[in-house]
């Protein structure tokens, strides 16, 4: 019992400072998204995707130089599946002969043998539909989370769980707008994964907060939240660090095709870990969470938890 009564670290003493930081980051991110906009990839804007097969693995920098010398602009060159397969994506909406022209222009500037595997055009209408569907999908995910957490825990917990998720997504989008990194379907998939990761991290802390509100005879919500965070902080940090190690390996060793995916997830792990502690818990205090919110009323004729069951036994109070 001695560990239970140790004074926990006062995480919430800095809540106003971190609240101000979060508000500033969200506002700046929204401004960046509105002013600079996102650098949408071909999945959203439309364009042409050309796949080439070389007999010998080419240097991608040489391929980029050859395309630039031939007058092509706004293209992406990366390996696709193996070192001999090269995927070229560009916003130029060419006809069926674009792939053959690219092969001819590269052959004129290279001694390596290559052939055209495929050349596909994605229309802008498909990209517009993807933008709308992806936005609706993310809003639907947040709404479902709000409903589930509100029913599973308590409505204040639902609000304190959903707002940090929106906080994380907006900040990551702001970073992409700032550096004009390509936003494509892999980044969208990573954002949805970030929502799941951050929610899981938040739920772990929320569950411990709820448990401690019911178990401990502490009337100060701030102390209860501090104790709950301290009890889960090791798990949170260990999970975040091990996940980051895997994502860094993917970023540096996985190739250009998944770089943005790994980068988005890495940013999400960092921002999500921060928001689980200093946004979600902060919101609970701002919403006026109290111990009485956690007490379940007794139900007549139904066996289950009641207010009396939530109180610690008398012998425990004397220890």
Backbone torsions as a table, in degrees:
resi	resn	phi	psi	omega
1	UNK	NA	-16.7	-176.5
2	UNK	-65.2	-37.0	179.2
3	UNK	-63.9	-30.9	-177.5
4	UNK	-66.2	-32.1	-174.6
5	UNK	-96.2	3.1	174.3
6	UNK	-65.9	140.4	179.7
7	UNK	-70.4	119.3	-179.0
8	UNK	-74.4	162.5	175.0
9	UNK	-64.2	138.5	-175.1
10	UNK	-84.9	78.3	178.6
11	UNK	-60.9	-39.5	-173.4
12	UNK	-77.1	-3.9	176.8
13	UNK	-66.3	-23.1	179.6
14	UNK	-102.0	15.7	-173.3
15	UNK	-63.2	-36.1	-178.8
16	UNK	-69.4	-37.1	178.3
17	UNK	-64.5	-47.9	-178.3
18	UNK	-72.1	-28.9	174.5
19	UNK	-63.2	-43.0	178.3
20	UNK	-64.2	-41.2	178.7
21	UNK	-62.1	-44.5	-179.5
22	UNK	-63.6	-43.1	-180.0
23	UNK	-62.6	-42.8	179.4
24	UNK	-63.5	-44.5	-179.6
25	UNK	-62.3	-41.2	-179.9
26	UNK	-66.7	-43.7	-180.0
27	UNK	-63.8	-45.9	178.8
28	UNK	-61.7	-40.5	179.6
29	UNK	-63.6	-43.3	178.9
30	UNK	-62.8	-40.9	178.2
31	UNK	-63.5	-43.9	179.2
32	UNK	-62.4	-42.3	178.8
33	UNK	-63.6	-39.6	-178.9
34	UNK	-73.5	-36.2	-175.5
35	UNK	-87.5	-54.0	-177.2
36	UNK	-85.7	-31.9	-178.9
37	UNK	74.8	168.6	177.7
38	UNK	-89.4	143.7	177.7
39	UNK	-87.0	82.4	-175.7
40	UNK	-67.0	137.8	177.4
41	UNK	-80.8	-174.3	-177.2
42	UNK	-63.0	-25.5	179.7
43	UNK	-60.6	-28.6	-176.7
44	UNK	-107.1	-34.4	-175.0
45	UNK	-92.4	-19.0	-173.8
46	UNK	88.3	158.2	-179.1
47	UNK	154.9	-162.6	-174.8
48	UNK	-119.7	138.2	177.1
49	UNK	-118.8	121.7	-176.5
50	UNK	-120.5	128.1	179.5
51	UNK	-111.2	126.1	-178.6
52	UNK	-117.3	148.2	175.9
53	UNK	-120.6	122.6	178.8
54	UNK	-99.8	149.7	173.0
55	UNK	-71.7	-34.3	175.4
56	UNK	-122.3	145.0	-178.0
57	UNK	-61.6	122.7	-178.9
58	UNK	-86.6	163.3	170.7
59	UNK	-84.1	120.3	-175.6
60	UNK	-61.6	-31.4	177.7
61	UNK	-65.4	-37.0	177.1
62	UNK	-65.0	-40.6	179.1
63	UNK	-63.0	-41.8	178.6
64	UNK	-62.8	-43.0	179.2
65	UNK	-63.5	-39.8	179.5
66	UNK	-64.6	-40.4	178.4
67	UNK	-67.4	-39.4	178.5
68	UNK	-64.7	-43.1	178.7
69	UNK	-63.1	-29.6	-180.0
70	UNK	-81.2	-4.1	176.1
71	UNK	97.0	7.8	179.0
72	UNK	-81.8	147.8	-179.0
73	UNK	-133.4	162.0	175.4
74	UNK	51.9	56.8	179.7
75	UNK	-123.2	160.0	176.1
76	UNK	-126.6	130.6	-179.8
77	UNK	-119.9	127.7	179.6
78	UNK	-154.6	159.2	174.1
79	UNK	-73.0	151.1	-175.8
80	UNK	-135.9	95.2	178.2
81	UNK	91.4	-48.0	178.8
82	UNK	-148.5	172.3	-178.4
83	UNK	-70.5	-20.5	-179.9
84	UNK	-86.0	-16.0	179.2
85	UNK	-99.0	128.8	-178.5
86	UNK	-122.5	130.4	177.9
87	UNK	-107.3	125.2	178.1
88	UNK	-114.9	123.8	178.0
89	UNK	-121.1	133.9	179.6
90	UNK	-146.7	155.3	-177.2
91	UNK	-81.2	-5.1	177.6
92	UNK	-66.1	124.5	-178.7
93	UNK	-94.2	74.2	-177.6
94	UNK	-80.0	178.0	178.4
95	UNK	-91.3	-163.5	-177.3
96	UNK	-67.5	-15.9	-176.9
97	UNK	-91.3	-2.4	-176.1
98	UNK	-61.1	-44.1	-179.7
99	UNK	-60.0	-42.7	179.0
100	UNK	-65.9	-36.1	178.2
101	UNK	-66.0	-39.3	178.2
102	UNK	-63.6	-43.8	178.5
103	UNK	-60.6	-43.9	-179.4
104	UNK	-64.4	-43.6	-178.5
105	UNK	-65.8	-36.3	178.5
106	UNK	-71.5	-38.7	179.5
107	UNK	-62.6	-35.4	179.4
108	UNK	-66.1	-20.0	-174.7
109	UNK	-118.3	8.8	-177.6
110	UNK	-145.6	149.9	177.6
111	UNK	-93.6	-4.4	-177.2
112	UNK	-80.3	143.0	177.2
113	UNK	-82.1	135.2	178.7
114	UNK	-149.1	162.3	176.5
115	UNK	-142.3	157.4	179.6
116	UNK	-82.5	125.2	177.4
117	UNK	-92.9	-47.2	179.5
118	UNK	-159.3	155.4	175.9
119	UNK	-143.1	116.7	-175.5
120	UNK	-127.2	144.5	178.2
121	UNK	-114.0	132.2	177.1
122	UNK	-110.1	120.9	-177.9
123	UNK	-74.7	156.7	-179.4
124	UNK	-68.2	-26.4	179.3
125	UNK	-63.6	-39.5	176.6
126	UNK	-63.1	-39.5	178.6
127	UNK	-63.7	-40.8	178.1
128	UNK	-63.3	-40.6	178.1
129	UNK	-64.5	-38.3	177.8
130	UNK	-63.8	-40.0	178.3
131	UNK	-60.9	-47.5	-178.6
132	UNK	-65.2	-46.4	-177.7
133	UNK	-65.3	-39.4	-179.3
134	UNK	-67.2	-41.1	177.5
135	UNK	-63.6	-44.2	178.0
136	UNK	-64.9	-37.0	179.3
137	UNK	-63.3	-40.9	179.6
138	UNK	-69.1	-40.4	177.4
139	UNK	-64.3	-40.0	178.7
140	UNK	-64.1	-40.8	178.8
141	UNK	-60.7	-43.3	179.6
142	UNK	-65.8	-39.0	179.7
143	UNK	-65.6	-42.2	178.9
144	UNK	-64.0	-39.7	177.9
145	UNK	-62.4	-43.6	179.4
146	UNK	-59.5	-45.1	-178.8
147	UNK	-66.3	-45.2	-177.5
148	UNK	-63.9	-50.4	-177.0
149	UNK	-66.5	-37.0	177.6
150	UNK	-62.1	-37.6	178.9
151	UNK	-79.0	-37.9	-175.5
152	UNK	-75.6	-37.6	-178.3
153	UNK	-111.0	-86.6	-178.7
154	UNK	-166.6	154.1	-171.2
155	UNK	-60.2	-36.2	178.2
156	UNK	-63.2	-35.4	176.4
157	UNK	-67.0	-35.8	178.4
158	UNK	-62.0	-47.1	178.3
159	UNK	-62.8	-43.5	-178.2
160	UNK	-70.5	-11.0	177.0
161	UNK	-96.3	-35.1	-175.5
162	UNK	-79.7	-42.2	-178.7
163	UNK	-59.0	-42.7	175.6
164	UNK	-60.6	-32.6	177.8
165	UNK	-65.3	-45.0	176.3
166	UNK	-63.4	-39.2	176.8
167	UNK	-56.7	-46.2	-178.4
168	UNK	-64.8	-46.5	-177.4
169	UNK	-63.5	-43.7	-178.3
170	UNK	-63.5	-42.3	-179.3
171	UNK	-65.8	-41.5	178.8
172	UNK	-64.4	-42.5	176.8
173	UNK	-62.9	-36.9	177.4
174	UNK	-63.3	-39.2	177.4
175	UNK	-64.6	-41.0	178.0
176	UNK	-65.2	-37.4	177.8
177	UNK	-68.7	-37.7	-179.1
178	UNK	-63.7	-48.6	-176.3
179	UNK	-93.7	-1.2	178.6
180	UNK	55.8	37.4	173.1
181	UNK	-69.6	149.5	-176.7
182	UNK	-67.8	128.4	177.3
183	UNK	-104.6	108.3	-179.1
184	UNK	-127.9	-168.2	-176.3
185	UNK	-66.2	-30.1	177.8
186	UNK	-66.5	-36.3	177.1
187	UNK	-68.7	-40.2	177.5
188	UNK	-61.5	-43.5	177.3
189	UNK	-62.0	-38.9	178.6
190	UNK	-66.2	-36.9	178.4
191	UNK	-63.3	-41.7	177.1
192	UNK	-64.6	-36.5	176.0
193	UNK	-67.0	-35.0	177.1
194	UNK	-62.7	-40.9	178.2
195	UNK	-59.4	-44.9	179.1
196	UNK	-65.4	-42.0	-179.3
197	UNK	-65.6	-49.0	-177.7
198	UNK	-63.7	-38.2	178.7
199	UNK	-64.1	-44.1	179.4
200	UNK	-60.0	-43.3	178.8
201	UNK	-62.9	-41.3	-179.3
202	UNK	-68.4	-40.4	-178.2
203	UNK	-63.2	-36.8	178.8
204	UNK	-59.5	-45.6	179.9
205	UNK	-69.8	-42.0	-179.8
206	UNK	-61.3	-41.1	-179.6
207	UNK	-64.2	-39.4	177.8
208	UNK	-68.9	-36.5	176.6
209	UNK	-62.3	-46.2	179.0
210	UNK	-61.8	-43.1	-179.9
211	UNK	-61.5	-43.8	-177.9
212	UNK	-71.9	-32.3	175.4
213	UNK	-61.1	-37.4	-178.2
214	UNK	-82.6	-31.6	-172.7
215	UNK	-88.3	-39.9	-172.8
216	UNK	-91.7	144.2	175.4
217	UNK	-91.0	67.4	179.3
218	UNK	-124.1	122.2	-178.0
219	UNK	-88.4	-9.3	-179.1
220	UNK	-91.9	109.3	-179.0
221	UNK	-59.5	-35.4	-178.9
222	UNK	-63.4	-41.6	179.1
223	UNK	-66.9	-39.6	178.0
224	UNK	-62.9	-42.7	179.6
225	UNK	-67.1	-41.6	177.1
226	UNK	-59.0	-43.5	-179.4
227	UNK	-65.6	-39.9	-179.2
228	UNK	-66.0	-41.9	178.4
229	UNK	-64.5	-41.8	-179.6
230	UNK	-63.6	-34.7	-179.6
231	UNK	-72.6	-22.0	-177.2
232	UNK	-111.4	-3.4	-172.2
233	UNK	-65.0	-37.6	179.9
234	UNK	-63.7	-42.6	179.0
235	UNK	-63.7	-42.8	-179.0
236	UNK	-62.1	-47.4	-177.9
237	UNK	-67.1	-44.2	-179.7
238	UNK	-60.9	-43.1	178.8
239	UNK	-64.0	-42.9	-178.4
240	UNK	-66.1	-43.6	-177.6
241	UNK	-66.1	-46.1	-179.5
242	UNK	-65.0	-37.9	176.8
243	UNK	-65.4	-41.2	179.1
244	UNK	-63.3	-37.7	178.9
245	UNK	-61.1	-42.5	178.2
246	UNK	-65.1	-43.0	-177.9
247	UNK	-67.6	-36.9	176.6
248	UNK	-65.1	-38.0	176.1
249	UNK	-63.4	-41.8	177.0
250	UNK	-63.5	-39.7	-176.9
251	UNK	-66.2	-44.5	-175.0
252	UNK	-86.7	-24.4	-174.9
253	UNK	-115.7	-12.5	-173.4
254	UNK	-83.1	-11.3	179.8
255	UNK	94.3	166.6	-174.4
256	UNK	-65.8	-25.2	-175.5
257	UNK	-63.5	-29.5	-177.8
258	UNK	-118.5	13.6	-179.7
259	UNK	-59.6	-49.6	-178.3
260	UNK	-66.8	-33.1	176.7
261	UNK	-62.5	-49.9	-179.8
262	UNK	-65.7	-38.7	-179.8
263	UNK	-64.6	-42.7	179.7
264	UNK	-63.5	-43.8	179.0
265	UNK	-64.7	-39.0	178.8
266	UNK	-63.1	-44.4	176.2
267	UNK	-61.7	-39.7	-179.9
268	UNK	-64.7	-37.3	178.6
269	UNK	-64.5	-44.1	-179.4
270	UNK	-65.8	-51.5	-177.5
271	UNK	-67.7	-38.0	-179.2
272	UNK	-66.4	-38.9	177.4
273	UNK	-63.9	-43.2	177.5
274	UNK	-61.7	-46.0	-175.5
275	UNK	-69.8	-29.3	178.6
276	UNK	-62.7	-32.2	-177.4
277	UNK	-93.3	-53.0	-168.8
278	UNK	-102.2	2.1	172.6
279	UNK	-114.0	-52.1	-178.5
280	UNK	-62.9	-52.5	-179.4
281	UNK	-64.9	-36.1	178.0
282	UNK	-62.2	-40.5	-179.8
283	UNK	-66.7	-35.5	178.0
284	UNK	-59.7	-43.0	177.2
285	UNK	-66.2	-40.4	179.9
286	UNK	-65.1	-31.7	179.1
287	UNK	-82.5	-1.7	175.7
288	UNK	75.4	38.6	178.4
289	UNK	-63.4	137.7	179.1
290	UNK	-134.8	170.4	179.8
291	UNK	-64.9	-32.7	-179.5
292	UNK	-66.9	-24.2	177.4
293	UNK	-66.0	-22.7	-175.4
294	UNK	-92.7	-9.0	-177.3
295	UNK	-80.2	126.6	-179.6
296	UNK	-89.4	130.0	177.8
297	UNK	-69.4	147.2	177.2
298	UNK	-70.3	139.8	179.4
299	UNK	-108.5	126.0	-178.4
300	UNK	-67.0	130.2	175.2
301	UNK	74.9	6.4	-179.8
302	UNK	-122.1	125.3	178.0
303	UNK	-78.0	130.7	-179.8
304	UNK	167.6	-160.3	-177.6
305	UNK	-74.0	146.6	175.1
306	UNK	-139.7	174.6	-179.2
307	UNK	-61.4	-36.7	-179.0
308	UNK	-66.6	-33.8	-178.9
309	UNK	-71.7	-21.1	-179.1
310	UNK	-81.4	-18.0	-179.7
311	UNK	-81.5	137.6	177.9
312	UNK	-63.5	149.0	178.9
313	UNK	-66.0	157.9	-174.8
314	UNK	-61.5	-38.9	-178.2
315	UNK	-64.1	-28.5	179.5
316	UNK	-72.0	-33.3	-179.8
317	UNK	-68.3	-26.4	-178.0
318	UNK	-82.4	-7.5	-177.9
319	UNK	-82.3	NA	NA
